[in-house]
Each structure stands twice: as C-alpha cells, then as structure tokens.
Amino acid sequence: MRTRTRVSSGRVVLAVSLFCSTAISVAAAEPLCQLSGSVFGPKGVPLAGVELTLVSQADFRASLSTGADGHFEFAGLLPRSYSLSTRKQGFEMVAEEIRLAAGQQARMEITLQPSAELIIHERVMVIGDASRVGEIPGSAHYLGKDQLLQLQSNYDDIHQLLRQIPGLNLQDEEGYGLRPNIGMRGSGSERSSKIAVMEDGVLIAPAPYAAPAAYYFPVAGRMEAIEVRKGSSQVKYGPQTTGGALNLVSTRVPNQFSILANSSFGEDSTAKLHFNVGDSYGNFGWLVETYQINTDGFKQLDGGGDTGFEIHDYLAKLRFHTDSAASVYQELELKFGSTEQDSRETYLGLTEQDFRASPLRRYRASQRDRFRSDHQQYMARHFIAPRSNLDITTTVYRNDFHRNWYKLDSVAGVSINDLFDDPAYADELDIVRGAESAPDAVVLRANNRTYYSQGIQSVVGWRLQTARAANQFEFGLRFHRDQEDRFQHEDGYQMRDGRL
C-alpha cells in the first residue's frame, strides 16, 4: 500500500511539472505588444509633460511623460488587460481600460480638458492641494477634510486644530477659540493682526489694511481644509507679509448629490449642529450650509448667570459653467455668507488669590459684559481659460462686519487694567465682587465699531512648456478698500444687592 501511494504521488507531481513547463513555453512564445499615442489639449495642441501610468492586475506598473510633441510609447508589453491614467497639473485626469492581444501595436489619442477647480485653487488658495505642499518654496502645511474630522472637538477650536502645525504662536483667550491670537515666524499674536487671514483666498479680517485685528474669525467647524504658508513665498497675499498666510477653505460645491448632518451635545448645555446639502447637474451646481452652536459656558458668575455664547452661521454657493469641451471654458461661482455671534464674555480678570481658589470664577461686576457681532460676505469668482496654457481668475468681494463689545471699563474711576495691581484699591475690588456702590460708580463702555472691506483681485496664469523645461508664471493685481468706523459711549451703573 505504501509503495502504491508513493508511485501515485510521483505521477501527480510529474504531471503538474510538465503542465507548468508547457505553459511557460507557450507564454514565452507569444509576441510582445506595444501601446503608443499622443496627448492633446482641448484645441488639438500637443501637451508635453503629461504623466502617464500603465498598470495591470499582474503586478505590472510603468510610468512615463510625454515629450514636446505630446507623444508617448510603452513597448515590450505582455498581452493582457491594462489601465492607463493621465496626470497633469491644471487638467482633469483621464483613465482608460485597454486589452492588448498578442503582437498588437495599439495606438490611441487622448484629449485632456482643463480642470477649472484645480486651476482656481492653485491661483487663489494658499496651497491649492495637499499634493503640492512639497513643491512650494518656504514652509507650507495643509490640513484636509479627513484630518479635520479627526481633530475637531465639540467646540471646533481653531487653536486646537492649528496645534498640529509647527512654527505657530497660539495664545488662547476665552477657551473656545472665538477670538484667536495667532502668530507666525516670531510675529506678534495679538488678534492675529500680523498675519494674512483669508477665507477661500479672500482677506477676511474686518479691515485688513486699516484695522487688521481679527475680532471676526471664520467658523472653523464648517471648513473642509486649512492652509498655512510661511516664508518668502507668502508675500503675494499681503498686506501682512512678514509672518505668513492662513487660509480657511469652505465646503466646495459637490459634483454629485451630497448631504451631511452632524450634531453633538455636551456639558454646560452645549449643542452643535452642522448641516450641508448640495448637488450638480448639467452646467449648474449649488450648496447650502449651516453651522449652529450654543453653550452656557464653563465660567461661574457670582450670583449665577450665563457665560457662554451662541453662533449662527449660514453659507450658500451657486456655480455656473460651460461644457468642459467648449472652445473657451468659463466658470462663475457666487458665494453668500452670514455669521451672528452673541457671547457673554468679559475682559475682567481675577486676583491671584481668587484665581487659586477658583480659576473659573467671574466677578459680579462683569454680569452685563457682552460681545455681539454680525458678519456678511459676498463673493463672485469668474474663471476663463482662453487657451490650454492660459487662464484668468477674477474675484470680486465685499465683507461687512459690525461688533459691539459692551464691557466693564472702570470702577470708581479706576480702570480695570490697574485694579489688580495696587492694594490701595481694596474698596473698588469689593464693588467688583458685589459690594454696594455709589450711583454711576461702575462704568461700562460700548466698543461699538463697524467695518467694511471690498475689492477686486485677478490672477493670470501662464504655463510655458519646452523640450527641456516647464515654467509657470503668475501675474496678480488687487484693488482693495476697507474702513473702520467707531462710535463708542459709556454708561454708569450702581451696584445694589449684587446686581448692576
């Protein structure tokens, strides 16, 4: 029995070996294949520098770039199925499935269409795409949608998000990131006034040239990307050209129907809702989005009371474009935004002794302190590509911002800046804590200010390709105007029974 088993096994092994040898001999005898062709732009102009990648499921991968005449050639290919894909900056990717028979010499012509979305992001954004970070001189960092989803806390604090990027000076103020203090490359961080703060490539500080202190900051929770650029390459964004540029990228108009709904709840009666919906069909696309958040706050006001905030943020986008195969491609995007904030926040601090006893305490004299703001943004962006290597992106924008921070300014003639420095002001400190005062002894000031910023900026992009080099040029121009208007007044109060 054992002898028969061995003989039988030997025959099986021998048969398999003969079969494999025959198969290898047949495969080696099959003629090899070739795939060649040319890549053109929308007007039949040969495109140089197009990266083509050929892949098969049998662990085969090869890449090459087209020459000055747009020609490419893959030789010595085995007969099988392949996938061919293209990549060129500023053009939409094309993917083709190809089946090559034995000895076949296939030829194909590929026409690439300009990708308006990629070019627009390259022209007006700080980075444009995560894949371009390594190509930018200086320091560049990009936080995409997936990273932000992992980092966002219940409050979507911009300080917490930016801690992932080195070289930033971040100073928290009220614990929620509503009024950020961001600095770069050694610049001051106060109110982010020494950096260029933008949304979708447009300066977004209340008055970027006249009063850049950013008492308004875009709602970080509704952004899909954050871009940071430091060093000499950020000089084109201005007007702050020493520190760096921070750009927040809002949700794009989707290419197909998309809906997002996200809600969360937490301590201090915190509730958040983030919702957006959009679609594209034909030559039209749209998006509507809202972000709502409110909380009672974590600080403890003597005598009780709310120390939190409410934010109501709304955004709408409309996009119109010609057919991608049009002789001259054009795209128009309209954007409308509105943000309202009501925050029970104060400038008043604590004595060191009181802070050590209860760091979250707030004195009674701050019970009427309140920050209210209203921001509207309007933007129209037009893109045109008259030639395959030439594009023009023009943006018209207007931002209106009003804020009134009504807060404690002085007690019995002593400024709150001096109140904690001199032990001689013990009586005034007692009033701050809730002791009885004379009429009009407690003074609150309304820091009431209205801003606007408006302008038009245009960027011309020109790509010059030769047999030995690829060059890209950008020419930009901005005409901008902004203004700050102050109308401040003071009100006198009396502290009675712990109430103003």
C-alpha positions as a printed Julia matrix, in Angstrom:
500×3 Matrix{Float64}:
   0.0     0.0     0.0
   2.77    2.44    0.84
   4.58    1.68   -2.45
   1.47    2.34   -4.49
   0.91    5.63   -2.7
   4.44    6.82   -3.45
   4.18    5.89   -7.13
   0.82    7.62   -7.48
   2.13   10.8    -5.82
   5.16   10.81   -8.07
   2.99   10.69  -11.16
   0.89   13.6    -9.98
   3.92   15.78   -9.31
   5.42   14.88  -12.68
   2.21   15.77  -14.5
   1.99   19.17  -12.82
   5.6    19.93  -13.62
   5.11   19.07  -17.3
   2.0    21.29  -17.43
   3.8    24.27  -15.93
   6.73   23.88  -18.3
   4.4    23.76  -21.27
   2.54   26.87  -20.1
   5.74   28.85  -19.67
   6.98   27.81  -23.07
   3.73   28.88  -24.73
   3.7    32.28  -22.92
   7.28   32.96  -23.89
   6.46   32.22  -27.49
   3.66   34.82  -27.67
   4.69   38.06  -29.44
   5.01   41.14  -27.21
   2.75   44.21  -27.58
   3.17   47.95  -27.88
   0.97   50.89  -26.83
   1.68   54.35  -28.21
  -0.2    57.57  -28.88
  -0.4    61.3   -28.32
  -1.97   63.6   -25.73
  -3.62   66.85  -26.8
  -5.22   69.87  -25.19
  -8.8    70.99  -25.9
  -7.83   72.7   -29.18
  -5.68   69.88  -30.52
  -2.42   71.36  -29.19
   0.08   68.63  -28.16
   0.63   68.57  -24.4
   4.14   67.98  -23.08
   4.91   66.81  -19.57
   1.77   64.67  -19.15
   2.49   61.81  -16.75
   1.01   58.52  -17.96
   0.81   55.43  -15.77
   0.1    51.94  -17.14
  -0.99   49.29  -14.65
  -2.15   45.68  -14.89
  -3.51   43.35  -12.24
  -0.47   41.1   -12.66
   1.75   43.45  -10.6
   2.89   45.45  -13.6
   3.34   49.24  -13.38
   5.15   51.66  -15.69
   5.18   55.46  -15.93
   6.49   57.97  -18.45
   5.9    61.58  -19.55
   5.01   62.92  -22.97
   7.62   64.81  -24.98
   7.3    68.2   -26.63
   5.13   66.68  -29.37
   2.78   65.04  -26.83
   3.87   61.55  -27.92
   4.21   58.5   -25.64
   5.13   54.84  -26.14
   5.05   51.73  -23.95
   6.95   48.82  -25.55
   7.6    45.18  -24.63
   4.17   44.58  -23.09
   2.64   41.16  -22.47
  -0.82   40.51  -23.94
  -3.29   41.26  -21.17
  -5.65   43.96  -19.81
  -4.21   47.3   -18.68
  -5.42   50.51  -17.1
  -3.92   53.77  -18.43
  -4.27   57.02  -16.44
  -3.04   60.57  -17.04
  -1.91   63.31  -14.68
  -1.06   66.9   -15.49
  -1.43   69.91  -13.25
  -4.44   72.0   -14.23
  -6.09   69.25  -16.29
  -8.69   66.64  -15.45
  -7.46   63.08  -15.08
  -8.38   60.54  -17.79
  -8.49   56.77  -17.17
  -8.78   54.19  -19.96
  -9.11   50.39  -19.89
  -7.16   48.63  -22.68
  -6.98   44.97  -23.76
  -3.87   44.07  -25.78
  -3.79   40.94  -27.92
  -0.6    39.06  -28.74
   1.63   41.09  -31.06
  -0.78   44.03  -31.15
   0.63   47.51  -31.73
  -2.15   49.73  -30.37
  -2.3    53.48  -30.82
  -4.59   55.96  -29.09
  -5.16   59.69  -28.92
  -6.12   61.34  -25.62
  -7.61   64.81  -25.21
  -7.35   66.46  -21.78
  -9.73   69.14  -20.6
  -8.63   71.92  -18.22
  -9.77   71.36  -14.64
 -11.18   74.69  -13.54
 -11.39   73.58   -9.93
  -7.72   72.62   -9.75
  -6.54   75.78  -11.51
  -8.75   78.08   -9.43
  -7.47   76.53   -6.21
  -3.92   76.91   -7.43
  -4.45   80.58   -8.32
  -6.39   81.88   -5.32
  -5.67   79.45   -2.49
  -2.53   79.46   -0.4
  -1.55   75.91   -1.41
  -4.41   74.58   -3.53
  -3.96   70.85   -2.98
  -2.18   68.63   -0.47
  -0.1    67.05   -3.24
   1.59   70.41   -3.95
   2.96   71.02   -0.45
   6.41   69.66   -1.39
   6.61   71.89   -4.49
   6.2    75.19   -2.62
   9.28   77.17   -1.53
   9.28   78.07    2.14
   7.12   76.31    4.71
   3.66   75.05    3.71
   1.15   72.9     5.59
  -2.25   71.55    4.57
  -4.92   70.04    6.83
  -7.51   68.25    4.69
 -11.06   67.15    5.4
 -10.12   63.78    6.9
  -7.57   65.33    9.24
 -10.02   68.0    10.41
 -12.7    65.4    11.13
 -10.25   63.58   13.37
  -9.08   66.73   15.14
 -12.3    68.63   15.66
 -13.52   68.75   19.22
 -17.05   69.58   20.29
 -16.2    73.29   20.01
 -14.07   73.13   16.84
 -11.47   75.42   18.42
  -9.13   76.82   15.74
  -6.28   76.85   18.27
  -6.59   73.09   18.78
  -6.65   72.46   15.02
  -3.58   74.61   14.36
  -1.5    72.93   17.09
  -0.79   70.21   14.5
   1.32   72.72   12.52
   4.8    73.7    13.77
   6.06   77.25   13.98
   2.8    78.92   15.05
   2.4    81.08   18.15
  -1.05   80.41   19.64
  -2.48   82.24   22.62
  -5.86   81.14   23.9
  -8.18   83.76   25.32
 -11.65   82.6    26.32
 -11.32   78.83   25.9
 -13.37   78.43   22.72
 -11.18   79.95   20.0
 -13.77   82.6    19.07
 -11.21   85.41   19.0
  -7.94   83.7    18.05
  -4.47   85.03   18.7
  -2.21   83.52   16.02
   1.33   84.5    15.12
   3.92   83.1    12.7
   7.67   83.34   12.37
   8.08   85.41   15.54
   5.35   87.94   14.71
   3.05   89.13   17.45
  -0.03   87.0    18.02
  -2.46   89.62   19.35
  -5.78   89.27   17.49
  -3.91   87.6    14.59
  -3.17   91.1    13.3
   0.33   90.28   11.98
  -0.68   87.51    9.57
  -2.9    87.4     6.48
  -6.17   85.69    7.44
  -8.28   84.56    4.48
 -11.34   82.52    3.59
 -11.3    80.96    0.11
  -8.37   83.17   -0.87
 -10.07   86.45    0.13
  -8.8    88.62    3.02
 -11.36   88.14    5.78
 -10.19   90.33    8.71
 -12.71   93.15    9.38
 -10.46   95.78    7.78
  -7.24   94.01    6.63
  -5.34   97.23    5.87
  -6.89   99.83    8.22
  -7.58   97.65   11.29
  -6.35   94.06   10.85
  -7.05   92.92   14.43
  -9.36   89.98   13.76
 -12.28   90.35   16.15
 -14.05   88.39   13.43
 -12.74   84.96   12.56
 -14.42   82.42   10.23
 -16.19   79.5    11.89
 -13.57   76.75   11.79
 -16.13   73.97   12.26
 -17.59   74.3     8.77
 -14.27   74.35    6.89
 -13.07   71.43    4.77
  -9.39   72.42    4.72
  -6.9    74.75    6.42
  -3.79   76.05    4.64
  -0.76   77.69    6.25
   2.14   79.21    4.34
   5.21   80.82    5.88
   8.34   82.29    4.37
   9.02   84.43    1.33
   6.52   82.63   -0.91
   3.53   84.05    1.0
   4.37   87.69    0.15
   1.78   87.82   -2.64
  -1.15   87.55   -0.23
  -0.45   90.71    1.83
  -0.86   93.12    3.43
   0.91   91.36    6.32
   3.99   89.97    4.57
   6.3    89.17    7.48
   4.6    86.35    9.35
   2.59   84.19    6.99
  -0.78   83.43    5.45
  -3.62   81.39    6.94
  -6.41   80.38    4.57
  -9.6    78.55    5.56
 -11.25   76.67    2.69
 -15.04   76.44    2.88
 -17.09   73.49    1.64
 -16.98   73.11   -2.13
 -19.98   72.66   -4.39
 -20.21   68.85   -4.8
 -20.1    67.21   -8.23
 -22.99   64.94   -7.29
 -25.77   64.97   -4.71
 -24.27   65.12   -1.24
 -25.72   65.65    2.22
 -24.03   65.94    5.62
 -25.69   66.15    9.02
 -23.7    66.17   12.24
 -24.95   67.03   15.72
 -23.43   66.69   19.16
 -24.25   67.57   22.74
 -22.11   68.05   25.83
 -21.76   69.53   29.26
 -22.69   73.15   30.06
 -25.82   72.66   27.86
 -23.63   72.64   24.76
 -25.29   71.75   21.46
 -23.88   71.81   17.93
 -25.45   71.25   14.52
 -23.56   71.15   11.21
 -25.62   70.54    8.07
 -24.99   70.97    4.36
 -26.58   69.72    1.16
 -25.65   70.29   -2.48
 -25.78   68.88   -5.97
 -24.58   69.42   -9.55
 -26.37   68.67  -12.79
 -25.65   69.91  -16.29
 -23.9    73.26  -16.14
 -25.18   74.21  -12.68
 -24.27   73.35   -9.09
 -25.36   74.55   -5.65
 -24.66   74.2    -1.94
 -26.37   75.41    1.24
 -24.81   75.0     4.67
 -25.41   75.99    8.27
 -23.42   75.7    11.47
 -25.15   76.33   14.81
 -23.6    76.11   18.26
 -24.56   77.34   21.73
 -23.37   76.74   25.28
 -23.99   78.14   28.75
 -20.23   78.42   29.29
 -17.88   76.86   31.83
 -17.13   80.02   33.85
 -19.0    80.57   37.13
 -20.52   84.02   37.52
 -21.01   85.16   41.13
 -24.75   85.2    41.78
 -25.42   82.94   38.79
 -25.84   83.67   35.11
 -24.9    82.6    31.61
 -21.25   82.92   30.49
 -21.49   81.06   27.17
 -22.24   82.04   23.59
 -24.38   81.39   20.52
 -23.23   81.28   16.9
 -25.49   81.09   13.86
 -23.58   80.66   10.6
 -25.08   80.29    7.1
 -23.47   79.77    3.69
 -24.8    79.41    0.12
 -22.94   78.82   -3.15
 -24.04   78.75   -6.78
 -21.84   77.6    -9.66
 -22.4    78.02  -13.41
 -20.04   76.74  -16.1
 -19.82   75.98  -19.79
 -19.38   72.47  -21.15
 -15.95   71.04  -20.43
 -15.39   70.56  -24.16
 -16.18   74.2   -25.01
 -13.57   76.03  -27.08
 -13.26   78.58  -24.25
 -14.13   77.19  -20.84
 -15.67   79.59  -18.28
 -16.97   79.2   -14.75
 -18.77   81.58  -12.37
 -19.23   80.91   -8.65
 -21.32   83.07   -6.33
 -20.96   82.87   -2.56
 -23.11   84.39    0.19
 -22.39   84.06    3.91
 -23.77   85.34    7.2
 -22.5    84.83   10.76
 -24.03   86.1    14.0
 -22.42   85.76   17.42
 -23.79   86.58   20.86
 -21.12   85.95   23.51
 -21.31   86.71   27.24
 -17.59   87.41   27.51
 -15.53   89.86   29.58
 -12.09   91.44   29.83
 -12.24   91.35   33.63
  -9.76   89.02   35.32
  -9.24   87.75   38.86
  -6.87   88.48   41.69
  -4.18   85.85   42.12
  -5.7    84.73   45.42
  -9.18   84.32   43.94
  -7.76   82.57   40.87
  -6.0    79.96   43.0
  -9.19   79.36   44.97
 -11.5    79.15   41.94
  -9.92   79.68   38.49
 -13.29   79.59   36.67
 -14.84   82.31   38.81
 -16.24   85.56   37.35
 -16.97   88.65   39.47
 -20.43   90.18   39.71
 -19.33   93.42   38.03
 -18.97   91.52   34.71
 -22.6    90.34   34.66
 -23.6    92.7    31.82
 -20.47   92.19   29.69
 -21.48   91.05   26.21
 -19.92   90.69   22.76
 -22.27   90.83   19.77
 -21.24   90.69   16.15
 -22.79   90.38   12.7
 -20.81   89.5     9.56
 -21.93   89.25    5.92
 -19.77   88.19    3.0
 -20.45   88.39   -0.74
 -18.16   86.97   -3.4
 -18.25   86.37   -7.16
 -15.41   84.44   -8.79
 -15.02   84.13  -12.57
 -12.64   81.76  -14.33
 -11.81   81.64  -18.03
  -9.29   79.55  -19.97
  -8.9    81.18  -23.41
  -6.03   78.77  -24.21
  -4.85   75.46  -22.81
  -1.83   77.17  -21.22
  -3.51   80.43  -20.18
  -6.14   81.1   -17.52
  -7.58   84.15  -15.76
  -9.27   84.06  -12.35
 -11.04   87.21  -11.14
 -12.69   87.63   -7.74
 -14.97   90.46   -6.61
 -15.7    90.54   -2.88
 -17.38   92.56   -0.13
 -17.38   91.94    3.65
 -19.45   93.88    6.18
 -18.83   93.46    9.89
 -20.34   95.11   12.96
 -19.44   94.33   16.53
 -20.19   95.83   19.91
 -18.32   94.62   22.95
 -20.17   96.09   25.91
 -17.88   95.52   28.91
 -16.7    96.79   32.28
 -14.26   99.67   31.86
 -13.7   101.23   35.29
 -14.86  101.2    38.92
 -14.97  104.45   40.9
 -12.66  105.99   38.32
 -10.11  103.15   38.44
  -9.5   101.3    35.18
  -9.8    97.52   35.31
  -6.26   97.42   33.89
  -4.99   98.99   37.14
  -7.47   97.46   39.54
  -5.43   94.37   40.48
  -2.01   96.0    40.64
  -2.42   98.25   43.71
  -3.64   97.05   47.14
  -4.95  100.58   47.75
  -7.93   99.73   45.52
  -9.45   97.26   48.02
 -12.77   99.18   48.13
 -13.05   99.14   44.36
 -12.34   95.39   44.33
 -15.12   94.89   46.87
 -17.5    96.64   44.46
 -16.34   94.36   41.65
 -17.16   91.38   43.87
 -20.64   92.77   44.58
 -20.43   95.35   47.4
 -22.74   98.37   47.34
 -21.54  101.35   45.32
 -22.46  104.94   44.65
 -24.56  105.76   41.58
 -22.59  105.69   38.29
 -19.53  104.25   40.06
 -19.42  101.26   37.75
 -18.8   102.32   34.16
 -19.36  100.07   31.13
 -18.1   101.08   27.7
 -19.66  100.11   24.38
 -16.81   99.35   21.99
 -19.14   99.81   19.05
 -17.45   99.52   15.64
 -18.48   98.98   12.02
 -16.14   97.75    9.29
 -16.24   97.03    5.61
 -13.71   95.66    3.15
 -14.23   95.32   -0.57
 -12.18   94.87   -3.69
 -11.38   93.02   -6.85
  -8.37   90.78   -7.45
  -7.3    88.98  -10.58
  -4.63   86.36  -11.26
  -3.35   85.42  -14.71
  -1.66   82.03  -15.0
   0.59   81.16  -17.93
   2.3    77.8   -18.45
   5.24   77.65  -20.84
   6.45   74.19  -21.87
   9.66   73.49  -23.78
  11.5    70.3   -24.58
  13.81   70.8   -21.6
  11.86   72.79  -19.04
   8.38   73.57  -17.74
   7.72   77.11  -16.5
   4.73   78.61  -14.7
   4.09   82.33  -14.35
   1.51   84.19  -12.29
   0.61   87.86  -12.62
  -1.71   89.29   -9.99
  -3.42   92.58   -9.18
  -5.65   93.61   -6.26
  -7.62   96.81   -5.79
  -8.86   96.94   -2.2
 -10.58   99.4     0.11
 -11.54   99.0     3.77
 -12.64  101.15    6.68
 -13.24  101.11   10.42
 -15.85  103.42   11.96
 -16.01  103.8    15.75
 -18.9   105.11   17.8
 -18.19  104.41   21.49
 -20.14  105.51   24.53
 -20.13  104.85   28.28
 -22.94  104.03   30.72
 -22.84  104.45   34.5
 -24.27  101.81   36.87
 -24.73  101.33   40.59
 -24.08   98.0    42.32
 -27.06   97.22   44.55
 -27.77   93.88   46.21
 -25.18   92.26   43.94
 -26.84   93.48   40.74
 -25.94   96.3    38.35
